[in-house]
Amino acid sequence: MSDNTRDAVVVGIDFGTLSGRAVVVRVADGTELGSAVHEFSHGVVDHELPGTGERLPPDWALQVPSDYIDVLKNAVPRAVAAAGVDPDDVIGVATDFTACTMVPTLADGTPLCDVPEYAGRKHAYVKLWKHHAAQPHADRINALAAERAEPWLPRYGGLISSEWEFAKGLQILEEDPELYAAMDRWVEAADWIVWRLCGSYVRNACTAGYKGIRQDGAYPSRDYLAALNPGFADFVTDKLEQPIGQLGDRAGGLTAQAAAWTGLPEGIAVAVGNVDAHVTAPAAQAVEPGQMVAIMGTSTCHVMNGDVLREVPGMCGVVDGGIVAGTWGYEAGQSGVGDIFGWFVDSSVPPSYTEEAARRGISVHAYLTELAAAQEVGEHGLIALDWHSGNRSVLVDHELSGVIVGQTLATKPEDTYRALLEATAFGTRTIIETFNTSGVEVTELIIAGGLLKNPLIMQIYADVTGLPLSIIGSDQGPALGSAVHAAVAAGAYPDVRAAAAAMGNVERAVYQPDPDRAKAYDALYAEYVTLHDYFGRGGNDVMRRLRAIKRTAVSR
C-alpha cells in the first residue's frame, strides 16, 4: 500500500436484483466503516410494463435504469454519512452488477426506455439477468455453433445461456427489429453504471468474456452471426464492440454530475466494472486455484480460479483473467436458490405458520428452518429438483422446471422447505463433481451472500458436498470486493491479489461435514441424479412441452 493513501477510504457499490448497497471501506485493512441500502422503486418488472400496463409474456424480467442512478444519489451519501468520514478522504469508487443484465441505449448511453417514442415498448427496457424469454434464441445459437464446431463453444461448457448478451440481443432483433435498429449500443449494466460515473464507456473483461462470448481477443465471427440471422451479422461491430478494461484498472475519473449525485470528490478513480459474483472472490481472499466461492442469494454463482485450461461440461465459462490476472477464471451457477425458498414461503405456507412466527417475533423462514433442523436426513421422504428458475449449470436449460417427489397428505411445510434446501445443495454438488471430473479440482468451498446467515443451510451444504465450508467475514461481500478493486484503481495497491490480502476477510472451515449425515445424503443424492438425468438429459422432455403449452395458452 502506498504511504499517501494510508488513511484513505474507498466506496464499493453492489447492484443486486432488488436493491443497491454502498459500503465505505478503509483502504489500509478493509474495515467496513459504514453502509447503506437503497431499494429499487420499480423492482423486477415481470408482470406489466411501467406506464402502459401491458402484460408481459412468461419468462420476462425487466428493470428500469433510473433505479440504478437512485442508488448513487441515495445509498452512497448515506453510507459516507454513516461511516463518519470526510468525503474528501474517498480516493476511489467501484461497482459490481448482476449479470447478464443488459441495457439498450443510444450512442450517448441514454437508455431507450428513457426516449419518449420507445418508452411503451418492452424491448426498450433493461433485460435483467433472470430474463429467460430468449431460450429459443439460445437454442439456435447453440445448435448452429455445435454444427459449425465453433472453437469458442467448449469454453462455455458446450452451451450458451439464454441469460447472456447474444441470445437477448437476437431476441430484440427478431421480435422488434425497429427498436433493434434504433439501438446504438447493447451495454452490460456493469459497464453502463461506470459510463454514468466517469463519462467513459469501457467494457469490462469479466462480462465480455463470460457473457459476451469474447475469447482469445475475439467475438463470434460475422459469418456465424449472419448464419443465425442476416440482420445479426454486424451485431458485434455495430452494437457490442468497445475497448476492454482489465479488472482493477481505472476506467476514468468521477464526473462533476456523478460527484453531485454521490457527494464524492470530482475526479477520483472510478474502477472498471465487474460482476457481483466474480468481484466477491477477492473479498473472500479466494484468489488461488481450487478455491470455489459460492455467492448464495436469490441465485447462486460459483466462481473459482484455475491454473489450467479445461473444458467443463455446462460451465458458464472460463476466461483468462476473468477473476484475477494470471489465472483462468471459471464460472458456474444455479438460477434459483433463495428465490425458490422465497417462492415457497410466499405461495405455500399456511396462515398458522405465519401467525406462530409473528407471535414469536421471527421470520417465517426462521420458523421453518427451526422445524426442519429437528429432522433426521431423509425423514421427510422427499426429493426435489432445484429448477424453478431453470438450470444454469450444468444443463444450461431454462425451459426446465421444479419437481418435488414423495409428497403425501402427511407432508408438512417444513418437510418441503427442507427438501428444497437440500435440492439446492445437490445442485451445487453436481457442479463441484463436474469440475472435479473435468480436471479442475475444487479443494475448498467458501460461502458468501445472504444465505450464509442460515446455519442449517450451511450444514446441509457441508454434509451434501463432503467439504468443509469457509465463510466470508463480511455481510457485504460484493460491495467489499468492489472496494478492493477501487483501492487498486486508485493506486493504493499494485494489483488485486495484494489488495485482497490486506482488505479481504474469510473464516476458514467454519462448518465441517458430519460423516453419518454425509453418508445418508449420498443415498438421497443418487436419487437426485436419477431425476436430474431423466428430466434434464432427454429421458422425458415433459418440462419443455409444458412450457410450450403455457406459452400458447397465455398468447390466447
C-alpha positions as CSV (number, residue, x, y, z in Angstrom):
1,M,0.0,0.0,0.0
2,S,1.3,3.4,-0.9
3,D,2.1,5.8,2.0
4,N,0.0,8.6,0.7
5,T,-3.2,6.5,0.9
6,R,-2.7,5.0,4.4
7,D,-5.7,6.9,5.9
8,A,-7.8,6.9,2.8
9,V,-11.2,5.2,2.2
10,V,-12.9,3.8,-0.9
11,V,-16.6,3.2,-1.8
12,G,-17.8,-0.1,-3.2
13,I,-21.3,-0.2,-4.7
14,D,-23.2,-3.5,-5.2
15,F,-26.1,-3.5,-7.6
16,G,-28.3,-6.5,-6.8
17,T,-31.7,-7.8,-8.1
18,L,-33.9,-5.7,-5.9
19,S,-31.6,-3.1,-4.4
20,G,-28.2,-1.4,-4.4
21,R,-25.9,-1.1,-1.4
22,A,-22.9,1.1,-0.8
23,V,-20.1,0.4,1.7
24,V,-17.3,2.7,2.8
25,V,-14.1,0.7,3.4
26,R,-10.8,1.7,4.9
27,V,-8.0,1.1,2.4
28,A,-5.4,0.0,5.0
29,D,-7.1,-3.0,6.4
30,G,-10.6,-3.5,4.8
31,T,-12.5,-2.3,7.8
32,E,-16.1,-1.5,6.8
33,L,-16.9,1.8,8.3
34,G,-20.5,2.4,7.1
35,S,-23.0,1.2,4.6
36,A,-26.5,2.0,3.2
37,V,-29.1,0.2,1.1
38,H,-31.5,1.7,-1.4
39,E,-34.4,-0.4,-2.7
40,F,-35.2,-0.2,-6.4
41,S,-38.5,1.6,-6.7
42,H,-39.6,-0.5,-9.7
43,G,-38.0,-3.7,-8.5
44,V,-38.2,-6.5,-11.0
45,V,-40.7,-5.8,-13.8
46,D,-42.1,-9.2,-14.7
47,H,-45.9,-8.7,-14.8
48,E,-46.7,-5.5,-16.6
49,L,-44.8,-2.7,-18.3
50,P,-44.5,0.6,-16.3
51,G,-46.7,3.4,-17.7
52,T,-48.6,1.3,-20.2
53,G,-49.8,-1.6,-18.1
54,E,-49.0,-4.0,-21.0
55,R,-49.0,-7.6,-19.7
56,L,-45.6,-9.2,-20.1
57,P,-45.2,-12.7,-21.5
58,P,-43.9,-15.6,-19.4
59,D,-40.2,-15.7,-18.5
60,W,-39.7,-11.9,-18.9
61,A,-37.8,-9.9,-16.3
62,L,-37.0,-6.2,-16.9
63,Q,-35.7,-3.3,-14.9
64,V,-35.8,0.5,-15.1
65,P,-32.3,2.1,-15.2
66,S,-33.2,5.2,-13.3
67,D,-33.4,2.9,-10.2
68,Y,-29.6,2.4,-10.6
69,I,-29.0,6.2,-10.6
70,D,-31.1,6.5,-7.5
71,V,-28.7,4.2,-5.7
72,L,-25.9,6.6,-6.4
73,K,-28.0,9.5,-5.2
74,N,-29.2,7.9,-2.0
75,A,-27.1,4.9,-0.8
76,V,-23.7,6.5,-1.4
77,P,-24.2,9.7,0.6
78,R,-25.9,7.8,3.4
79,A,-23.1,5.3,3.6
80,V,-20.5,8.1,3.8
81,A,-22.5,9.8,6.5
82,A,-22.9,6.5,8.4
83,A,-19.1,6.0,8.2
84,G,-18.5,9.4,9.7
85,V,-15.7,10.1,7.2
86,D,-14.9,13.3,5.3
87,P,-15.9,12.7,1.7
88,D,-12.6,14.3,0.7
89,D,-10.9,11.2,2.1
90,V,-12.5,9.0,-0.5
91,I,-10.0,8.2,-3.2
92,G,-11.9,5.7,-5.4
93,V,-15.2,4.1,-6.2
94,A,-16.0,0.8,-7.8
95,T,-19.2,-1.1,-8.7
96,D,-20.4,-4.6,-9.4
97,F,-23.6,-5.7,-11.0
98,T,-25.9,-8.7,-11.6
99,A,-25.0,-10.3,-14.9
100,C,-26.0,-10.7,-17.6
101,T,-28.2,-7.6,-17.2
102,M,-28.4,-5.6,-20.5
103,V,-29.3,-2.0,-21.3
104,P,-30.2,-1.0,-24.8
105,T,-29.0,2.6,-25.4
106,L,-28.4,5.4,-27.8
107,A,-24.9,6.3,-28.7
108,D,-24.5,8.6,-25.7
109,G,-25.7,5.9,-23.3
110,T,-29.3,7.1,-22.9
111,P,-31.5,4.0,-22.2
112,L,-34.1,3.5,-24.9
113,C,-36.8,3.3,-22.3
114,D,-36.0,6.9,-21.4
115,V,-36.6,8.0,-25.0
116,P,-40.3,9.1,-25.2
117,E,-41.0,7.4,-28.5
118,Y,-39.8,4.0,-27.2
119,A,-41.0,4.2,-23.6
120,G,-44.0,2.0,-24.3
121,R,-42.1,-0.9,-25.9
122,K,-41.0,-3.7,-23.7
123,H,-37.7,-4.4,-25.5
124,A,-36.6,-0.8,-24.7
125,Y,-36.1,-1.7,-21.0
126,V,-33.2,-3.4,-19.2
127,K,-33.3,-7.1,-19.6
128,L,-32.4,-8.4,-16.1
129,W,-30.2,-11.5,-15.6
130,K,-33.3,-13.6,-14.9
131,H,-35.0,-12.7,-18.2
132,H,-35.3,-16.2,-19.7
133,A,-37.6,-15.5,-22.6
134,A,-34.7,-15.8,-25.1
135,Q,-34.3,-19.5,-24.6
136,P,-35.4,-20.4,-28.2
137,H,-32.8,-18.0,-29.5
138,A,-30.2,-19.6,-27.2
139,D,-31.2,-23.0,-28.6
140,R,-30.5,-21.8,-32.1
141,I,-27.2,-20.2,-31.1
142,N,-26.1,-23.5,-29.6
143,A,-27.3,-25.7,-32.4
144,L,-25.6,-23.7,-35.1
145,A,-22.3,-23.3,-33.1
146,A,-22.2,-27.1,-32.5
147,E,-23.0,-27.8,-36.2
148,R,-20.1,-25.5,-37.2
149,A,-17.8,-26.6,-34.5
150,E,-17.2,-23.0,-33.4
151,P,-14.0,-23.0,-31.3
152,W,-15.4,-20.8,-28.6
153,L,-18.3,-23.1,-27.7
154,P,-16.2,-25.5,-25.5
155,R,-15.1,-22.5,-23.4
156,Y,-18.7,-22.3,-22.2
157,G,-19.2,-26.0,-21.4
158,G,-20.8,-26.6,-24.8
159,L,-23.9,-24.3,-24.3
160,I,-24.6,-20.6,-24.4
161,S,-27.2,-19.4,-21.9
162,S,-30.4,-17.6,-22.7
163,E,-29.4,-15.1,-20.0
164,W,-26.4,-13.8,-22.0
165,E,-25.8,-11.0,-24.4
166,F,-26.2,-12.7,-27.7
167,A,-29.5,-14.6,-27.0
168,K,-31.1,-11.5,-25.6
169,G,-29.8,-9.3,-28.5
170,L,-31.1,-11.8,-31.1
171,Q,-34.5,-11.7,-29.4
172,I,-34.8,-8.0,-29.8
173,L,-33.8,-8.2,-33.5
174,E,-36.4,-10.8,-34.3
175,E,-39.2,-9.5,-32.1
176,D,-38.8,-5.7,-32.5
177,P,-36.5,-5.0,-35.5
178,E,-37.3,-1.3,-35.5
179,L,-36.1,-1.0,-31.9
180,Y,-33.1,-3.1,-32.7
181,A,-32.2,-0.6,-35.5
182,A,-32.6,2.3,-33.1
183,M,-30.3,0.7,-30.5
184,D,-26.8,2.1,-31.0
185,R,-25.3,0.2,-28.1
186,W,-26.1,-3.1,-26.3
187,V,-24.5,-2.4,-22.9
188,E,-23.9,-4.6,-19.8
189,A,-25.4,-2.8,-16.8
190,A,-22.0,-3.3,-15.1
191,D,-20.5,-1.0,-17.8
192,W,-23.4,1.3,-18.1
193,I,-23.2,2.4,-14.5
194,V,-19.4,3.1,-14.9
195,W,-20.2,5.1,-18.0
196,R,-22.6,7.2,-16.0
197,L,-20.0,7.7,-13.2
198,C,-16.9,8.6,-15.3
199,G,-18.3,9.5,-18.8
200,S,-16.3,6.8,-20.5
201,Y,-17.7,3.6,-22.0
202,V,-15.2,0.8,-21.2
203,R,-16.3,-2.9,-21.5
204,N,-15.0,-4.9,-18.5
205,A,-13.1,-8.0,-19.3
206,C,-15.3,-10.1,-17.0
207,T,-18.7,-9.7,-18.7
208,A,-17.1,-9.5,-22.1
209,G,-15.6,-12.9,-21.6
210,Y,-18.3,-14.7,-19.6
211,K,-21.5,-13.2,-21.1
212,G,-20.3,-11.7,-24.4
213,I,-18.5,-14.8,-25.8
214,R,-15.2,-13.0,-26.2
215,Q,-12.4,-15.5,-26.2
216,D,-8.7,-15.0,-27.2
217,G,-9.4,-11.4,-28.1
218,A,-12.3,-12.1,-30.5
219,Y,-16.1,-12.4,-30.5
220,P,-18.1,-14.9,-32.7
221,S,-17.4,-14.2,-36.4
222,R,-19.6,-12.1,-38.7
223,D,-20.1,-15.2,-40.8
224,Y,-21.5,-17.2,-37.9
225,L,-23.8,-14.3,-36.8
226,A,-25.1,-13.9,-40.4
227,A,-26.0,-17.6,-40.4
228,L,-28.1,-17.1,-37.3
229,N,-29.9,-14.2,-39.0
230,P,-28.7,-11.9,-41.8
231,G,-29.7,-8.9,-39.8
232,F,-27.5,-10.1,-36.9
233,A,-24.3,-10.1,-39.0
234,D,-23.0,-6.8,-37.7
235,F,-24.2,-7.2,-34.1
236,V,-20.7,-7.2,-32.7
237,T,-19.3,-4.2,-34.7
238,D,-22.4,-2.1,-34.6
239,K,-23.8,-2.8,-31.1
240,L,-21.3,-4.5,-28.9
241,E,-17.7,-4.0,-29.5
242,Q,-15.9,-1.5,-27.3
243,P,-12.4,-1.1,-25.7
244,I,-11.8,-3.7,-23.0
245,G,-10.8,-2.7,-19.4
246,Q,-9.0,-5.1,-17.2
247,L,-10.3,-5.8,-13.7
248,G,-8.9,-3.3,-11.2
249,D,-8.0,-0.8,-13.8
250,R,-9.1,2.8,-13.7
251,A,-11.9,3.5,-16.2
252,G,-11.8,7.2,-15.6
253,G,-12.4,10.0,-13.1
254,L,-15.7,10.8,-11.4
255,T,-17.6,13.4,-13.4
256,A,-19.0,16.6,-12.0
257,Q,-22.5,15.2,-12.4
258,A,-21.7,12.0,-10.7
259,A,-19.9,13.9,-7.9
260,A,-23.1,15.8,-7.4
261,W,-25.2,12.6,-7.2
262,T,-22.9,10.9,-4.8
263,G,-21.3,13.7,-2.8
264,L,-17.9,12.3,-3.6
265,P,-14.9,14.4,-4.9
266,E,-14.9,15.0,-8.6
267,G,-12.0,13.3,-10.4
268,I,-11.4,10.4,-8.0
269,A,-10.8,7.0,-9.6
270,V,-13.7,5.0,-11.0
271,A,-12.7,1.3,-11.5
272,V,-13.6,-0.8,-14.4
273,G,-17.0,-2.6,-13.8
274,N,-17.3,-6.1,-12.6
275,V,-19.9,-8.8,-11.8
276,D,-21.3,-9.3,-8.3
277,A,-20.1,-12.9,-8.0
278,H,-16.6,-12.5,-9.5
279,V,-15.8,-9.4,-7.5
280,T,-16.6,-11.3,-4.3
281,A,-13.7,-13.8,-4.7
282,P,-11.0,-11.3,-3.7
283,A,-13.2,-10.1,-0.8
284,A,-13.2,-13.7,0.4
285,Q,-9.4,-14.0,-0.2
286,A,-10.2,-16.7,-2.8
287,V,-7.6,-15.8,-5.4
288,E,-5.7,-19.1,-5.7
289,P,-6.6,-22.2,-7.8
290,G,-9.1,-24.6,-6.2
291,Q,-10.9,-22.1,-4.0
292,M,-14.5,-22.1,-5.1
293,V,-16.7,-19.3,-3.9
294,A,-20.5,-19.8,-3.9
295,I,-22.3,-16.5,-3.7
296,M,-25.7,-17.5,-2.4
297,G,-28.6,-15.2,-2.7
298,T,-31.6,-15.2,-5.0
299,S,-29.5,-17.3,-7.2
300,T,-26.0,-18.8,-6.6
301,C,-22.9,-18.2,-8.7
302,H,-19.9,-20.4,-8.3
303,V,-16.6,-18.9,-9.3
304,M,-13.0,-20.2,-8.9
305,N,-9.5,-19.7,-10.3
306,G,-7.6,-22.5,-12.0
307,D,-4.0,-22.8,-13.2
308,V,-5.0,-25.0,-16.1
309,L,-7.5,-24.6,-19.0
310,R,-10.0,-27.4,-19.1
311,E,-13.4,-27.9,-20.8
312,V,-16.0,-28.4,-18.1
313,P,-19.4,-29.5,-19.4
314,G,-22.1,-27.0,-18.6
315,M,-19.9,-24.4,-17.0
316,C,-20.9,-20.8,-17.6
317,G,-17.5,-20.0,-18.9
318,V,-13.7,-20.0,-18.5
319,V,-11.9,-16.7,-19.1
320,D,-8.3,-15.8,-18.9
321,G,-8.0,-13.3,-16.1
322,G,-11.8,-13.3,-15.6
323,I,-11.4,-13.1,-11.8
324,V,-7.8,-12.1,-11.2
325,A,-4.9,-11.7,-13.6
326,G,-2.7,-14.7,-14.3
327,T,-5.2,-17.5,-13.8
328,W,-8.2,-18.9,-15.6
329,G,-11.4,-17.8,-14.0
330,Y,-14.2,-20.4,-14.0
331,E,-17.9,-19.8,-13.5
332,A,-20.9,-22.0,-12.9
333,G,-24.2,-21.3,-11.2
334,Q,-27.8,-22.1,-10.2
335,S,-30.5,-19.8,-11.5
336,G,-32.7,-20.2,-8.4
337,V,-31.8,-20.7,-4.8
338,G,-33.1,-18.0,-2.4
339,D,-35.8,-17.3,-4.9
340,I,-37.1,-20.8,-4.5
341,F,-37.2,-20.6,-0.8
342,G,-39.0,-17.2,-1.0
343,W,-41.5,-18.6,-3.6
344,F,-42.4,-21.5,-1.3
345,V,-42.9,-19.2,1.7
346,D,-45.0,-16.8,-0.3
347,S,-47.1,-19.4,-2.0
348,S,-47.4,-22.4,0.1
349,V,-47.1,-21.7,3.9
350,P,-50.4,-21.8,5.8
351,P,-51.6,-18.9,7.9
352,S,-51.0,-20.8,11.1
353,Y,-47.3,-20.9,10.4
354,T,-47.2,-17.2,9.7
355,E,-49.1,-16.4,12.9
356,E,-46.8,-18.6,15.0
357,A,-43.7,-16.9,13.5
358,A,-45.2,-13.5,14.2
359,R,-46.1,-14.5,17.7
360,R,-42.5,-15.5,18.4
361,G,-41.1,-12.4,16.7
362,I,-39.2,-14.3,14.0
363,S,-39.5,-14.6,10.2
364,V,-41.4,-17.5,8.6
365,H,-38.1,-18.6,7.1
366,A,-36.5,-18.8,10.6
367,Y,-39.5,-20.7,11.9
368,L,-39.4,-23.3,9.0
369,T,-35.7,-23.6,9.5
370,E,-36.1,-24.4,13.1
371,L,-38.7,-27.1,12.4
372,A,-36.7,-28.5,9.5
373,A,-33.4,-28.6,11.6
374,A,-35.1,-31.0,14.0
375,Q,-35.4,-33.7,11.3
376,E,-33.1,-36.6,10.5
377,V,-31.7,-36.8,7.0
378,G,-34.4,-38.4,4.8
379,E,-37.1,-38.2,7.5
380,H,-39.4,-36.1,5.2
381,G,-39.4,-38.8,2.4
382,L,-38.9,-36.2,-0.3
383,I,-36.5,-35.4,-3.1
384,A,-36.7,-32.2,-5.2
385,L,-35.1,-30.7,-8.3
386,D,-34.0,-27.1,-7.9
387,W,-35.0,-25.9,-11.4
388,H,-37.8,-23.4,-10.5
389,S,-35.9,-20.8,-12.4
390,G,-34.4,-23.3,-14.9
391,N,-31.0,-24.8,-14.8
392,R,-27.9,-22.7,-15.3
393,S,-25.3,-25.4,-14.7
394,V,-24.6,-28.0,-15.8
395,L,-27.5,-28.5,-18.1
396,V,-27.9,-24.8,-19.2
397,D,-31.6,-25.0,-20.0
398,H,-34.1,-22.5,-18.7
399,E,-37.0,-24.5,-20.1
400,L,-36.6,-26.9,-17.2
401,S,-38.8,-26.5,-14.1
402,G,-39.0,-27.6,-10.5
403,V,-40.1,-31.1,-9.2
404,I,-40.9,-32.4,-5.7
405,V,-41.3,-36.2,-5.5
406,G,-42.7,-38.1,-2.5
407,Q,-45.4,-35.7,-1.1
408,T,-48.3,-37.3,0.7
409,L,-51.2,-36.0,2.7
410,A,-48.9,-36.1,5.8
411,T,-46.3,-33.9,4.2
412,K,-45.8,-30.7,6.2
413,P,-44.4,-27.3,5.1
414,E,-41.1,-27.8,6.9
415,D,-40.7,-31.1,5.1
416,T,-41.0,-29.4,1.7
417,Y,-38.9,-26.5,2.8
418,R,-36.0,-28.8,3.9
419,A,-36.3,-30.8,0.7
420,L,-35.9,-27.5,-1.3
421,L,-32.8,-26.5,0.8
422,E,-31.3,-29.9,0.1
423,A,-32.1,-29.7,-3.6
424,T,-30.0,-26.6,-4.0
425,A,-27.2,-28.3,-2.1
426,F,-27.4,-31.3,-4.5
427,G,-27.3,-28.8,-7.4
428,T,-24.0,-27.4,-6.0
429,R,-22.6,-30.9,-5.6
430,T,-23.4,-31.6,-9.2
431,I,-21.4,-28.6,-10.2
432,I,-18.5,-29.5,-8.0
433,E,-18.3,-33.1,-9.2
434,T,-18.4,-31.9,-12.8
435,F,-15.5,-29.7,-12.2
436,N,-13.5,-32.4,-10.4
437,T,-14.1,-35.0,-13.1
438,S,-13.0,-32.4,-15.7
439,G,-9.6,-31.9,-14.1
440,V,-10.4,-28.6,-12.3
441,E,-10.2,-29.7,-8.7
442,V,-12.3,-28.0,-6.0
443,T,-10.3,-28.0,-2.8
444,E,-12.2,-25.5,-0.7
445,L,-15.8,-24.2,-0.7
446,I,-16.3,-20.6,0.5
447,I,-19.7,-19.2,1.0
448,A,-20.7,-15.6,0.6
449,G,-24.1,-13.9,0.2
450,G,-27.1,-13.5,2.4
451,L,-27.9,-17.2,2.9
452,L,-24.7,-17.8,4.9
453,K,-26.6,-16.5,7.9
454,N,-28.7,-19.7,8.0
455,P,-26.7,-22.3,9.9
456,L,-29.0,-25.2,8.7
457,I,-28.4,-24.4,5.0
458,M,-24.6,-24.2,5.7
459,Q,-24.5,-27.5,7.5
460,I,-26.6,-29.2,4.8
461,Y,-24.1,-27.9,2.1
462,A,-21.2,-29.2,4.1
463,D,-22.8,-32.6,4.6
464,V,-24.0,-32.9,1.0
465,T,-20.7,-31.8,-0.6
466,G,-18.4,-33.5,1.9
467,L,-16.3,-30.3,2.0
468,P,-15.6,-28.0,5.0
469,L,-17.3,-24.7,4.5
470,S,-15.4,-21.5,4.9
471,I,-17.5,-18.3,5.1
472,I,-16.7,-14.8,4.0
473,G,-16.1,-12.5,7.0
474,S,-18.4,-9.8,5.7
475,D,-22.1,-9.2,5.2
476,Q,-21.3,-7.1,2.2
477,G,-19.2,-9.5,0.1
478,P,-19.7,-8.0,-3.4
479,A,-19.5,-4.4,-2.1
480,L,-16.3,-5.2,-0.2
481,G,-15.0,-6.8,-3.4
482,S,-15.8,-3.7,-5.3
483,A,-14.0,-1.7,-2.6
484,V,-10.9,-3.9,-3.1
485,H,-11.0,-3.0,-6.9
486,A,-11.5,0.7,-6.1
487,A,-8.3,0.7,-4.0
488,V,-6.4,-0.9,-6.9
489,A,-7.8,1.6,-9.4
490,A,-6.8,4.4,-7.1
491,G,-3.2,3.2,-6.9
492,A,-3.3,2.2,-3.3
493,Y,-2.2,-1.4,-4.1
494,P,-0.3,-2.7,-7.1
495,D,-2.8,-5.4,-8.0
496,V,-6.0,-7.2,-6.9
497,R,-4.1,-10.0,-5.1
498,A,-2.2,-7.6,-2.9
499,A,-5.4,-5.6,-2.1
500,A,-7.3,-8.8,-1.3
501,A,-4.6,-10.0,1.1
502,A,-4.9,-6.7,3.0
503,M,-8.6,-5.9,2.7
504,G,-10.3,-9.3,2.3
505,N,-11.9,-11.3,5.1
506,V,-12.6,-15.0,5.5
507,E,-13.2,-17.5,8.3
508,R,-11.8,-20.9,7.4
509,A,-13.6,-24.3,7.8
510,V,-16.4,-23.0,10.0
511,Y,-18.8,-25.9,9.1
512,Q,-17.5,-29.5,8.9
513,P,-19.3,-32.3,7.2
514,D,-20.8,-34.9,9.6
515,P,-19.8,-38.4,8.3
516,D,-23.1,-40.1,9.2
517,R,-25.2,-37.4,7.6
518,A,-22.9,-37.3,4.6
519,K,-23.5,-41.0,4.1
520,A,-27.2,-40.6,4.3
521,Y,-27.1,-37.7,1.8
522,D,-25.2,-39.9,-0.6
523,A,-28.3,-42.1,-1.0
524,L,-30.5,-39.1,-1.5
525,Y,-28.1,-37.6,-4.0
526,A,-28.2,-40.7,-6.0
527,E,-32.0,-40.3,-6.3
528,Y,-31.5,-36.6,-7.3
529,V,-29.1,-37.6,-10.1
530,T,-31.6,-40.1,-11.4
531,L,-34.3,-37.4,-11.6
532,H,-31.8,-34.8,-12.9
533,D,-30.8,-37.0,-15.8
534,Y,-34.3,-38.3,-16.6
535,F,-35.8,-34.8,-16.9
536,G,-32.7,-32.9,-17.9
537,R,-30.9,-35.2,-20.3
538,G,-33.6,-36.3,-22.7
539,G,-35.3,-39.1,-20.8
540,N,-38.5,-37.1,-20.7
541,D,-39.0,-33.6,-22.2
542,V,-42.3,-33.0,-20.5
543,M,-41.0,-29.8,-18.9
544,R,-40.3,-28.3,-22.3
545,R,-43.7,-29.4,-23.6
546,L,-45.5,-27.9,-20.6
547,R,-43.7,-24.6,-21.3
548,A,-44.9,-24.6,-24.9
549,I,-48.4,-25.4,-23.8
550,K,-48.3,-22.5,-21.3
551,R,-47.0,-20.0,-23.9
552,T,-49.8,-21.0,-26.2
553,A,-52.4,-20.6,-23.5
554,V,-51.1,-17.2,-22.4
555,S,-50.9,-15.9,-26.0
556,R,-54.6,-16.7,-26.4
